[in-house]
Amino acid sequence: MAQISVQDWIRPVVVTTRGQQRLLVDTTAAKWHLFAGVTWIVLGIIAGLIYSLVFLRLYPHEGTEWLSFGRIRMMHTNLIAYGWLVNCFIGMMYWVVPRLTGEPVFNHALAKLILVVWNAIVAIVLVGIAMGHAQAIEWGETPFFTDHLIVLGVALVVVQFTWSIARSREKAMYVTLWYFTAGLVWTPLVYVMGNYLPEKLVPGTSGAALVGLFIHDLVGLFVTPMGWGLMYFFVPVIAKKPIYSHAISLVGFWGLAFFYPLNGVHHFLWSSIPMFAQYGAVISTIAVEIVVTTVVINFVMTMRGEWHQLRESLALRWFMVGMVNYFITCLQCAFQTTLTMQKLIHFTDWVVGHAHLVMFGVFSFWIVGVIEHLWPRLTGRAWWSRRLNVWHFWLWVVGVYLMFFDLMIVGVIQGISWDKLDPWADSIFYSELGWFLRTISGVFITLGVFCLFINMLMTMIKPTSQYEDDDYVDQLVDKTAASGA
């Protein structure tokens, strides 16, 4: 492939639609969504680190209502979910969807509105939680008056990208678009189900079952399809190899669609929810591990003969470590959702460690891998410091694994203590060292986030060497020629 100068690269491709020339890729929207996402994760990680101090009796805001540890915890989870994950997924879809369809998004002016509206919503959610207006729904703590705004924001995003997908110039839809389309359809349904029905219409046990579905479907039907969709696009581009098997990729997609929606009740095993629903959740959770295995095999075979690229490509390192972590978490899930193991680990720190490996060790790793790849292309400048990016990688690897294994061990100890009917204070004593190590792991993760934020900011504002790229040259030329531009 011939190289392309930065001047040519940062000028988005122009396509002709309905007799008008339009920019194919909205690089500005992509850039600012990514930067907004990283800004929110800085705040979210700090909130999580502060929250961990509660367990060490070092909480700095004792007696301050709007900074009480319960509210800080909800700030941590919601900033990660809606500030970090959603912003980054939107920004990355601006890059990917037009390139796969040959069609720009619905409206470039709408892109500015979505950027402002969505981040205003995140800020309102943050203030609402601090003021004590959270809902009693796990992962749905967003104040009820903001739910309407979130639904509106999601609707704008759906219109923006489904327009491009529906008008695709490609006859065969690549698997990335399968995942994105499904995610855009599932997400509003999942959000409405989890934030309106249990709160207003379906109380008691039935409402709890819906909350369980919401908790898991938010991950499985929004975060997972977006994450896998990005992997299926960026790994072949960076490795410069086609995906090993498109057929296997569709097996993974349909397996996700069929089994994942049934998983949520496994959060409430041994509860008053009917046992047939609990057994169904256990079986479908185990089945998901088989589905995940097909996806992992697809990427391992794609990278066959190319593993040496991990030495130079930080983006591929993020992707592959995240893939391994995803296999671990789903394998762990297949065991921990059995009724036998639930007797030991339910309500323990094992579950907390599992959740952090999923959200940070998998999807956040993939997002950072995409940022590593895209940021020079969006700014037209080489990274300000490669060393900071390397530090970020290793700080997160050490921090995430320390937290995961530490809390897994602590969870088993807690479960054994409770099963023996030891005094509650004994389980607290047994857990203190693990909670100290969790805070240490949080320090590693926080330092890594600051490395990323500082590096992105400095790359934007400091004059650095121009970035030359050859990953998308052929596609750029082909799209320009096809449009007659």
C-alpha positions in Angstrom: 0.0 0.0 0.0 1.2 3.5 -0.8 1.4 5.9 2.1 -0.9 8.9 2.3 0.1 12.3 3.7 -1.6 13.7 6.8 -3.1 16.5 4.7 -4.9 13.9 2.6 -5.7 11.7 5.5 -7.5 14.3 7.7 -9.6 15.5 4.8 -12.6 13.1 5.0 -13.8 11.4 1.8 -16.5 13.2 -0.1 -19.4 11.1 -1.5 -22.3 12.1 -3.6 -25.8 11.4 -2.2 -29.0 12.6 -3.8 -27.0 14.9 -6.1 -25.1 16.6 -3.1 -21.6 16.1 -2.0 -21.2 15.1 1.7 -18.4 14.1 4.0 -18.3 10.3 4.4 -16.7 10.2 7.8 -17.4 12.8 10.5 -14.0 12.8 12.1 -14.8 15.8 14.4 -17.7 14.0 16.0 -15.6 10.8 16.4 -12.8 12.8 18.0 -14.8 14.7 20.6 -16.9 11.7 21.6 -13.7 9.8 22.4 -12.3 12.7 24.3 -15.5 13.2 26.2 -15.5 9.5 27.1 -12.0 9.6 28.5 -12.9 12.8 30.5 -15.8 11.0 32.1 -13.8 7.9 32.9 -11.2 10.0 34.7 -14.0 11.2 37.0 -15.6 7.8 37.3 -12.3 6.1 38.2 -11.6 8.7 40.9 -15.1 8.1 42.3 -14.4 4.4 42.4 -11.1 4.9 44.1 -12.6 7.1 46.7 -15.4 4.6 47.3 -12.8 1.8 48.0 -11.6 3.8 51.0 -14.8 3.1 52.8 -13.6 -0.5 53.4 -10.3 0.8 54.9 -12.1 3.2 57.2 -10.4 6.1 55.4 -13.4 7.6 53.6 -12.7 11.4 53.3 -16.3 12.6 52.9 -18.0 11.1 56.0 -21.0 13.2 57.0 -21.2 15.0 53.6 -24.6 13.9 52.2 -24.1 14.6 48.5 -20.7 12.8 48.7 -21.9 9.9 50.8 -20.3 6.6 49.8 -23.5 5.2 48.4 -23.9 8.1 46.0 -20.2 8.0 45.1 -20.5 4.3 44.2 -23.5 5.1 41.8 -21.5 8.0 40.3 -18.7 5.6 39.6 -20.8 3.0 37.8 -23.0 5.4 35.9 -20.1 7.6 34.7 -18.4 4.4 33.4 -21.5 3.1 31.7 -23.0 6.2 30.2 -20.1 8.6 30.1 -17.2 6.3 29.1 -18.7 3.4 27.2 -21.6 5.1 25.4 -19.5 8.1 24.3 -16.7 5.9 23.0 -19.0 3.5 21.2 -20.7 6.4 19.4 -17.4 8.0 18.4 -16.1 4.7 17.0 -19.3 4.1 15.1 -18.8 7.5 13.3 -15.6 6.0 12.0 -16.7 2.5 11.2 -20.3 2.6 9.9 -19.8 5.0 7.0 -16.7 3.1 5.9 -18.6 -0.2 5.8 -21.7 1.2 4.1 -20.2 3.8 1.8 -22.9 6.2 3.2 -22.5 9.1 5.6 -24.5 9.2 8.7 -28.0 10.8 8.6 -26.9 14.3 9.4 -23.6 16.0 10.3 -25.5 18.7 12.2 -27.3 16.1 14.2 -23.8 14.8 15.2 -23.2 18.0 17.0 -26.5 17.9 18.7 -26.0 14.3 19.9 -22.5 15.2 21.3 -23.9 18.1 23.3 -27.2 16.4 24.4 -25.6 13.1 25.4 -22.9 14.7 27.5 -25.4 17.1 29.1 -27.5 14.0 30.0 -24.4 12.4 31.7 -23.8 15.7 33.7 -27.5 15.8 34.7 -27.4 12.2 35.8 -24.3 12.9 37.9 -25.9 15.9 39.6 -29.2 14.0 40.1 -27.4 11.1 41.8 -25.4 13.5 44.0 -28.7 15.2 45.1 -30.2 11.9 46.1 -32.6 11.3 43.2 -31.4 7.8 42.2 -33.7 4.9 41.4 -33.5 1.7 43.4 -32.6 -0.3 40.3 -29.1 -1.9 39.9 -27.3 -0.3 36.9 -30.5 1.8 36.5 -29.9 4.3 39.2 -30.3 7.2 36.8 -32.9 9.6 38.2 -36.3 8.9 36.7 -36.6 12.4 35.3 -33.5 11.7 33.2 -34.7 8.4 31.8 -36.9 10.3 29.3 -33.8 12.3 28.2 -31.7 9.2 27.8 -34.4 7.5 25.7 -34.4 10.6 23.5 -30.7 10.6 23.2 -30.6 6.9 22.3 -33.3 7.5 19.7 -31.2 10.2 18.0 -28.2 7.8 17.9 -30.4 5.1 16.4 -31.6 7.4 13.7 -28.1 8.7 13.0 -26.6 5.3 12.3 -29.4 3.1 11.1 -29.9 5.6 8.2 -26.4 4.8 7.0 -26.8 1.1 7.4 -30.2 0.9 5.7 -28.8 2.8 2.7 -25.6 0.7 2.5 -24.0 0.5 -0.9 -22.6 -3.0 -0.1 -24.9 -5.9 -0.9 -23.4 -8.2 1.7 -23.5 -6.8 5.2 -20.2 -7.4 7.1 -20.6 -8.9 10.6 -19.7 -5.7 12.3 -22.8 -4.1 10.9 -24.8 -7.2 12.1 -23.7 -6.5 15.7 -24.1 -2.7 15.4 -27.6 -3.0 14.0 -28.7 -5.5 16.7 -27.2 -3.2 19.4 -29.1 -0.2 18.1 -32.4 -2.2 18.0 -31.9 -3.9 21.4 -30.6 -1.0 23.5 -33.8 1.2 23.6 -35.9 -1.9 24.3 -33.6 -3.0 27.1 -33.4 0.5 28.6 -37.2 1.1 28.6 -37.8 -2.4 30.1 -35.3 -1.9 32.9 -36.0 1.7 33.9 -39.7 2.1 33.5 -41.4 -1.2 34.2 -39.8 -2.2 37.6 -40.0 1.4 38.8 -43.6 2.2 37.9 -45.5 -0.8 36.6 -44.2 -4.2 37.8 -43.5 -4.4 41.5 -42.2 -7.2 43.7 -40.7 -10.5 42.4 -41.7 -9.9 38.8 -40.0 -6.5 38.9 -36.9 -8.1 40.3 -36.8 -10.6 37.4 -37.0 -7.7 35.0 -34.2 -5.9 36.8 -32.1 -9.0 36.4 -32.8 -9.1 32.7 -31.9 -5.4 32.5 -28.6 -5.7 34.4 -27.4 -8.5 32.1 -29.0 -7.4 28.8 -27.5 -3.9 29.1 -24.1 -5.7 29.0 -25.1 -8.5 26.6 -27.3 -6.6 24.2 -25.6 -3.2 24.1 -22.0 -3.4 25.3 -21.2 -6.8 23.9 -22.4 -6.3 20.3 -20.7 -2.9 20.1 -17.5 -4.4 21.5 -17.4 -7.4 19.3 -18.4 -5.3 16.3 -15.4 -3.1 16.8 -13.1 -6.1 17.2 -14.3 -7.6 13.9 -13.5 -4.3 12.1 -10.2 -3.2 13.7 -8.4 -6.4 14.2 -8.4 -7.3 10.5 -7.5 -3.7 9.6 -4.5 -3.5 11.9 -3.3 -7.1 11.3 -3.9 -6.6 7.6 -5.5 -10.0 7.4 -9.2 -10.8 6.6 -11.2 -12.4 9.4 -10.7 -16.1 9.5 -14.3 -17.1 9.0 -17.3 -14.9 8.4 -19.5 -18.0 8.8 -18.2 -18.6 12.4 -18.7 -14.9 13.1 -22.4 -15.2 12.3 -22.6 -18.3 14.6 -21.3 -16.1 17.4 -23.8 -13.4 16.5 -26.9 -15.6 16.5 -25.7 -17.5 19.6 -25.5 -14.1 21.4 -29.0 -13.1 20.1 -30.6 -16.4 21.2 -29.0 -17.2 24.6 -27.9 -13.8 26.1 -31.4 -12.3 26.7 -32.2 -15.2 29.0 -29.2 -14.8 31.3 -30.3 -12.0 33.6 -32.2 -14.1 36.2 -28.9 -15.7 37.2 -28.3 -12.6 39.3 -31.2 -13.8 41.6 -30.6 -17.5 42.1 -32.1 -19.0 45.2 -34.6 -16.2 45.2 -38.4 -16.3 45.1 -38.4 -16.0 41.3 -39.8 -19.2 39.8 -37.2 -22.0 39.6 -37.9 -22.7 35.9 -36.7 -19.1 35.1 -33.6 -19.7 37.3 -32.8 -23.0 35.6 -33.3 -21.4 32.2 -30.8 -18.6 33.2 -28.2 -21.2 34.3 -28.5 -23.2 31.1 -28.4 -20.2 28.8 -25.4 -18.8 30.7 -23.4 -22.0 30.1 -24.5 -21.9 26.5 -23.0 -18.4 26.0 -19.6 -19.7 26.9 -19.8 -22.1 23.9 -20.8 -19.1 21.7 -17.9 -17.0 23.1 -15.5 -19.9 22.3 -16.4 -19.8 18.6 -15.6 -16.0 18.6 -12.3 -16.5 20.4 -11.3 -19.3 17.9 -12.1 -16.9 15.0 -9.8 -14.3 16.3 -7.0 -16.7 17.3 -7.1 -18.1 13.8 -7.1 -14.7 12.3 -4.0 -13.8 14.2 -2.3 -17.1 13.3 1.2 -16.3 12.0 0.8 -12.7 13.0 1.4 -12.8 16.8 4.7 -11.1 16.3 2.7 -7.9 15.6 1.9 -7.7 19.3 5.5 -6.5 19.9 4.9 -3.3 18.0 1.1 -2.8 17.9 -0.3 -1.6 21.3 -3.7 -1.7 19.8 -3.5 -5.4 19.1 -2.2 -6.0 22.6 -5.2 -4.3 24.1 -7.5 -6.3 21.8 -6.0 -9.7 22.4 -5.6 -9.3 26.2 -9.2 -8.2 26.3 -10.3 -11.2 24.3 -8.5 -13.6 26.7 -10.2 -11.8 29.6 -13.6 -12.2 27.9 -13.0 -15.9 27.6 -12.0 -16.1 31.3 -15.0 -14.1 32.5 -17.5 -16.2 30.5 -15.9 -19.4 31.6 -16.1 -18.2 35.2 -19.7 -17.2 34.6 -20.5 -20.7 33.4 -19.4 -22.1 36.7 -20.5 -19.4 39.1 -24.1 -19.4 37.9 -24.7 -22.9 38.9 -26.8 -23.2 42.0 -24.1 -25.1 43.8 -21.4 -22.5 43.4 -23.9 -19.7 44.1 -24.3 -21.0 47.6 -20.6 -20.1 48.2 -20.0 -16.9 46.3 -23.4 -15.1 46.2 -23.2 -11.5 47.7 -19.4 -11.9 48.1 -16.6 -9.8 46.6 -16.1 -12.6 44.0 -19.0 -11.0 42.1 -17.3 -7.6 42.3 -14.1 -8.9 40.9 -15.9 -10.7 38.1 -17.8 -7.5 37.1 -14.6 -5.4 37.0 -12.8 -7.9 34.8 -15.7 -7.7 32.4 -16.1 -4.0 32.2 -12.4 -2.9 32.6 -10.5 -6.0 31.5 -12.6 -6.6 28.4 -14.6 -3.8 26.9 -12.5 -1.0 28.3 -9.4 -2.8 26.9 -11.0 -2.9 23.5 -12.0 0.7 23.6 -8.5 1.8 24.5 -7.2 -0.4 21.7 -9.4 1.5 19.3 -8.3 4.9 20.8 -4.7 3.8 20.4 -5.3 3.2 16.7 -7.6 6.1 15.9 -6.4 9.1 17.9 -3.4 9.9 15.6 -5.8 9.6 12.6 -8.4 11.9 14.2 -5.9 14.5 15.2 -3.5 14.2 12.3 -0.6 14.0 14.8 1.6 11.2 16.1 1.1 10.3 19.8 2.7 12.8 22.0 4.3 10.0 24.1 4.4 6.3 23.2 5.9 5.7 26.6 2.8 6.9 28.3 0.7 4.5 26.3 2.9 1.6 27.3 2.7 2.7 30.9 -1.1 2.8 30.6 -1.2 -0.7 29.2 0.9 -2.2 32.0 -0.7 -0.2 34.7 -4.1 -1.5 33.6 -3.0 -5.1 33.1 -1.4 -5.2 36.6 -4.3 -3.2 38.2 -7.1 -5.2 36.7 -5.6 -8.7 37.3 -4.6 -7.7 40.9 -8.2 -6.6 41.5 -9.7 -9.7 39.9 -7.7 -12.4 41.6 -7.7 -10.5 44.9 -11.5 -10.2 45.1 -11.9 -13.7 43.8 -9.9 -15.1 46.7 -11.6 -12.7 49.2 -15.0 -13.8 47.9 -14.3 -17.5 48.5 -13.0 -16.7 52.0 -16.1 -14.7 52.8 -18.4 -17.4 51.4 -16.7 -20.1 53.5 -16.9 -17.9 56.6 -20.6 -17.2 56.1 -21.3 -20.9 55.4 -19.7 -21.8 58.7 -21.9 -19.3 60.4 -18.9 -17.5 61.8 -19.6 -14.1 63.4 -20.0 -11.4 60.8 -17.1 -9.5 62.2 -14.8 -12.4 61.5 -15.5 -12.2 57.7 -14.7 -8.5 57.9 -11.4 -9.2 59.5 -10.6 -11.9 56.9 -11.4 -9.4 54.1 -9.3 -6.4 55.2 -6.1 -7.3 53.5 -8.0 -8.0 50.3 -9.7 -4.7 50.5 -6.4 -2.9 50.9 -5.1 -4.6 47.8 -8.2 -3.6 45.9 -7.5 0.0 46.7 -3.9 -0.5 45.5 -5.2 -2.0 42.3 -7.5 1.0 41.9 -4.5 3.3 42.2 -2.8 1.4 39.3 -6.0 1.8 37.2 -6.4 5.4 38.0 -2.8 6.2 37.1 -3.3 4.4 33.8 -6.4 6.5 33.0 -4.4 9.7 33.7 -1.7 8.5 31.3 -4.3 8.1 28.6 -6.0 11.4 29.3 -2.8 13.4 29.4 -1.5 11.8 26.3 -4.6 12.4 24.3 -4.8 16.0 25.4 -1.1 16.7 24.7 -1.4 15.1 21.3 -4.2 17.5 20.4 -2.6 20.7 21.7 1.2 20.2 21.3 2.9 20.3 17.9 4.1 16.8 17.3 5.2 15.0 14.1 2.6 14.6 11.5 1.0 11.2 11.3 1.2 9.2 8.1 -1.0 6.2 7.6 -1.6 3.4 5.1 -4.3 1.3 6.7 -7.3 2.8 4.8 -5.7 4.1 1.6 -7.2 1.6 -0.8 -10.7 2.1 0.8 -10.4 5.8 0.6 -9.5 5.7 -3.1 -12.2 3.2 -3.9 -14.9 5.3 -2.2 -13.8 8.5 -3.8 -13.8 6.8 -7.3 -17.2 5.2 -6.7 -18.7 8.5 -5.9 -17.3 10.3 -8.9 -15.6 12.9 -6.6 
